[in-house]
Amino acid sequence: MLMFTEFCHIISYIRSCIYLM
């Protein structure tokens, strides 16, 4: 479960980076 949460955080972080670009 913890890894799934971290994965979600990584996905949202990448999405924000792409959005900013």
Phi and psi in degrees as GROMACS dihedral restraints (atoms count N, CA, C in turn):
[ dihedral_restraints ]
;  ai    aj    ak    al  type     phi  dphi    fc
    3     4     5     6     1   -62.5    20    10
    4     5     6     7     1   -43.1    20    10
    6     7     8     9     1   -62.7    20    10
    7     8     9    10     1   -38.5    20    10
    9    10    11    12     1   -61.0    20    10
   10    11    12    13     1   -41.5    20    10
   12    13    14    15     1   -64.7    20    10
   13    14    15    16     1   -44.1    20    10
   15    16    17    18     1   -62.5    20    10
   16    17    18    19     1   -40.2    20    10
   18    19    20    21     1   -60.8    20    10
   19    20    21    22     1   -43.0    20    10
   21    22    23    24     1   -62.2    20    10
   22    23    24    25     1   -41.3    20    10
   24    25    26    27     1   -63.4    20    10
   25    26    27    28     1   -41.5    20    10
   27    28    29    30     1   -64.2    20    10
   28    29    30    31     1   -42.1    20    10
   30    31    32    33     1   -61.9    20    10
   31    32    33    34     1   -46.9    20    10
   33    34    35    36     1   -64.5    20    10
   34    35    36    37     1   -36.8    20    10
   36    37    38    39     1   -64.1    20    10
   37    38    39    40     1   -45.4    20    10
   39    40    41    42     1   -63.6    20    10
   40    41    42    43     1   -40.9    20    10
   42    43    44    45     1   -63.7    20    10
   43    44    45    46     1   -39.3    20    10
   45    46    47    48     1   -67.1    20    10
   46    47    48    49     1   -39.0    20    10
   48    49    50    51     1   -62.0    20    10
   49    50    51    52     1   -45.9    20    10
   51    52    53    54     1   -63.3    20    10
   52    53    54    55     1   -39.7    20    10
   54    55    56    57     1   -63.8    20    10
   55    56    57    58     1   -39.7    20    10
   57    58    59    60     1   -68.8    20    10
   58    59    60    61     1   -32.3    20    10
